[in-house]
């Protein structure tokens, strides 16, 4: 079997590092594993958490074979902010995946093979 994706979670300062506990990291890793099962072309997820005033900002980046999506979100707690980013990444990956798959099908339907006349 293949191993799961690489998941990296950065926190910008020491105070924020304490707030990002193991439960939150495992939740992010679990969701990234589910996304990697659905989109096997993605091999790396990277998240950066920062504290801006009273809100937490999370920047997310997913990369892989012919795939590169990035997004950001903010919330008053780091958990919901990370969930928003993961939802946005899933939506972007779905859109990218569908464009790639269905574009090939549309092209095949648009230009059917020509019949040879006898």
Buried (B, 14 or more C-beta within 10 A) or exposed (E): EEEBBEBEBEBEEEEBEEBBEEEBBEBBBEBBBEBBEEBEBBBBBBBBBBBEEEBBBBBBBBBBEEBEBBBBBBBEEBBBBBBBBBEBBBEBBEEBBEEEEEEEEEEEEEEEEEEEEE
